[in-house]
């Protein structure tokens, strides 16, 4: 299984906001400086990874370790 993010898309609205969706569902809306910075960065990098980071839907690689932590074992 790949750890690369996928399924993200974005739309720039007339008012300058950026709407990010994940598999067709609204994930977040960026306004002002965050929208401008996002559009600058999306041109120069992996747009899927960037959108995952911006929406907070980003795997950090510690999910397995967290699952085995004593406070989470009973769940």
trRosetta pair geometry for C-beta under 8 A, 3 or more apart (Angstrom, degrees):
i j d omega theta_ij theta_ji phi_ij phi_ji
2 6 8.0 53 93 -17 124 123
3 59 5.6 -116 -162 79 97 142
3 61 7.4 30 -155 -84 153 82
4 46 7.9 -99 -154 180 109 145
4 48 6.7 57 163 104 92 135
4 49 7.1 -67 -154 -70 78 96
5 8 6.4 19 144 -11 114 121
5 48 4.6 -179 91 152 93 96
5 49 5.5 145 31 -91 117 47
5 51 7.1 -163 125 72 143 86
5 52 3.7 -127 -93 -54 165 143
5 57 7.2 111 -130 111 126 93
5 58 6.8 -51 -65 -112 133 68
5 59 7.6 178 -69 10 86 93
6 48 5.7 -10 -95 -154 44 143
7 22 5.5 57 118 -167 103 68
7 23 4.4 -11 -178 -59 126 79
7 48 7.9 86 33 -140 45 109
8 20 6.3 -12 -164 -172 103 100
8 21 7.1 154 -153 83 53 49
8 22 5.4 -24 -95 -100 69 72
8 27 7.3 -39 -125 6 92 157
8 47 7.4 -153 93 132 117 85
8 48 5.4 148 40 -133 115 65
8 51 3.8 154 163 100 155 146
8 52 6.4 -126 -42 -53 146 70
8 55 7.5 -164 -117 0 125 141
9 20 7.4 160 83 -154 40 55
9 21 5.1 -14 61 60 89 97
9 51 7.9 68 0 -136 11 170
10 18 5.5 3 -175 180 120 102
10 19 6.6 158 -155 81 64 48
10 20 4.8 -25 -98 -99 91 69
10 21 7.3 174 -86 17 39 70
10 38 7.8 -160 -150 147 164 129
10 42 7.4 -91 42 -116 150 161
10 47 7.7 -121 11 179 120 118
10 51 6.3 -151 -46 -102 114 127
11 18 7.2 160 78 -157 41 56
11 19 4.8 -11 57 57 94 100
11 21 7.7 31 -3 -6 101 107
12 16 7.4 -21 -172 -142 93 30
12 17 7.8 162 -154 86 52 38
12 18 5.6 -27 -100 -102 64 77
12 35 7.9 115 -126 -176 86 114
12 39 7.0 51 -93 -95 126 127
13 16 7.0 -38 76 33 78 19
13 17 4.8 1 42 61 121 84
13 18 7.3 -157 7 -83 83 26
13 19 6.3 70 -38 -14 109 104
16 31 7.6 79 102 -146 91 62
16 32 7.9 70 118 -73 121 29
16 35 6.0 118 148 110 81 150
16 36 7.9 -5 178 -63 112 83
17 29 5.5 8 172 -180 124 102
17 30 6.4 161 -164 80 70 51
17 31 5.0 -25 -110 -95 96 73
17 35 5.7 -123 -136 -91 38 151
18 29 7.0 158 80 -159 48 54
18 30 4.3 -6 56 54 101 105
18 35 4.5 160 -1 -136 103 94
18 38 5.6 -130 51 84 163 142
18 39 6.7 -168 -72 -55 141 95
19 26 6.8 -57 -172 -129 105 91
19 28 7.9 -179 -151 95 47 42
19 29 5.2 -19 -103 -106 67 83
20 26 7.9 95 82 -160 51 54
20 27 4.8 -58 107 64 92 111
20 28 5.1 6 51 57 110 79
20 29 7.4 -169 18 -83 74 33
20 30 7.0 54 -16 -13 108 101
20 51 5.3 174 -150 -151 131 106
20 54 6.5 139 -27 94 169 124
20 55 5.8 -135 108 -66 139 116
21 24 5.9 0 161 -140 130 11
21 25 6.0 150 -161 69 89 28
21 26 5.8 -52 -105 -95 81 34
21 27 5.8 150 -130 -2 22 93
22 25 5.9 -33 67 62 71 85
22 27 4.5 78 -9 -64 102 128
22 51 7.8 167 -80 140 90 118
22 55 6.7 166 -44 133 126 173
22 57 6.2 21 -91 48 160 169
26 29 7.6 -14 -167 -46 110 89
27 51 7.6 83 78 170 153 100
27 55 4.3 -18 154 -131 125 140
27 57 6.7 -75 -150 -7 131 134
28 54 6.6 -147 67 131 145 94
28 55 4.9 -168 -1 -112 123 80
28 56 7.9 108 -49 11 139 94
30 34 4.4 -128 -161 114 102 104
30 35 4.1 151 120 -79 100 72
30 38 5.3 58 115 -4 172 150
30 54 6.8 -36 -68 179 128 135
31 34 6.5 44 57 51 42 104
31 35 5.6 -7 -133 -25 10 121
32 35 6.1 118 51 19 27 100
32 36 7.1 -56 145 -2 38 103
33 36 5.6 -57 -146 39 34 112
33 37 6.0 32 157 -18 69 108
34 37 5.8 -54 -142 40 29 110
34 38 6.2 35 155 -24 63 107
34 54 7.8 129 178 -146 109 114
35 38 5.7 -53 -148 34 28 115
35 39 6.5 25 156 -16 63 106
36 39 6.0 -57 -150 36 29 108
36 40 6.5 30 152 -19 63 106
37 40 5.6 -56 -150 36 33 113
37 41 6.2 21 157 -11 67 111
38 41 6.0 -66 -147 43 27 103
38 42 6.0 30 159 -29 67 109
38 50 7.1 139 -149 154 79 121
38 54 6.2 41 -110 -98 120 154
39 42 5.9 -46 -135 27 29 113
39 43 7.3 34 162 -23 56 100
40 43 6.7 -66 -174 24 28 109
40 44 7.5 -6 149 3 61 114
41 44 6.0 -77 -155 46 41 100
41 45 5.9 -18 170 21 81 118
41 50 5.8 167 121 -135 114 145
42 45 7.1 -83 -128 53 24 81
42 47 4.8 50 -156 -112 90 96
42 50 5.7 -157 -95 84 71 156
42 51 7.8 48 -108 -52 112 87
45 49 7.1 -85 143 65 110 111
45 50 5.7 113 90 -50 119 122
46 49 4.1 46 99 18 117 113
46 50 6.4 162 88 -16 62 87
47 50 5.5 -57 -144 40 34 114
47 51 6.2 32 159 -18 69 105
48 51 6.0 -56 -147 37 28 107
48 52 6.4 30 153 -20 62 107
49 52 5.6 -54 -149 35 33 114
49 53 6.4 32 154 -19 66 104
49 58 7.6 68 -162 -123 65 111
50 53 5.8 -56 -150 36 31 110
50 54 6.3 28 154 -18 66 108
51 54 5.7 -53 -141 38 33 111
51 55 6.1 19 163 -8 67 111
52 55 6.3 -66 -143 45 24 100
52 57 5.2 -97 -148 86 71 77
52 58 4.3 114 140 -86 99 82
52 59 7.9 -34 169 7 138 66
53 56 7.8 34 -180 -70 28 27
53 58 4.9 40 -87 -63 52 150
55 58 7.8 138 67 -32 75 86
59 63 6.5 -52 -148 -22 94 125
60 63 7.4 132 55 -36 76 78
62 65 4.9 -54 -165 45 73 116
62 66 5.7 76 135 -27 87 101
63 66 5.7 -57 -147 38 30 111
63 67 6.3 36 154 -26 65 104
64 67 5.6 -50 -150 29 32 115
64 68 6.8 18 156 -8 63 108
65 68 6.1 -67 -153 43 31 103
65 69 7.0 53 147 -47 64 91
66 69 5.5 -29 -155 -5 40 119
66 72 6.2 55 156 8 69 164
67 72 6.0 -119 -145 118 29 134
68 72 7.5 26 40 74 10 110
68 73 7.1 32 -155 -85 37 90
69 72 4.9 63 65 20 89 107
69 73 7.3 -138 88 -38 42 81
70 73 5.8 -34 -146 -7 34 119
72 75 5.5 -55 -167 24 64 120
